[in-house]
């Protein structure tokens, strides 16, 4: 590593509208809290226009899993900007999250 911080990426297609992300978790488990904390940190670091993060607890609203085809948790779905993207896990691998949610410079 060069020690440089990654460049924050504005979403040109969306103007300055914040990204819309939904994170599906099961209760307040350590894995759920870790995923939410990691997602907040990644958004703060890498998305200039900000993120709106909706947290859906599937223990409280299990019917929502079917509508968004959630088969594993935690799962994050990027609903805006389009196209939709999803990633599963606690989001501790920042590089994987940046690629999976297309938050890296130069990606479509």
TAHUQUI-V964478 format. One record per helix or strand. SS is the DSSP state (alpha for helix, beta for strand). FROM is the first residue (numbers start at 1). LEN is the number of residues. If there is no record, write none. Layout:
# TAHUQUI-V964478
SS;FROM;LEN / SS;FROM;LEN
This chain:
# TAHUQUI-V964478
beta;9;1 / alpha;12;3 / beta;19;7 / alpha;30;17 / beta;47;1 / beta;51;7 / alpha;64;4 / beta;75;6 / beta;85;4 / alpha;94;7
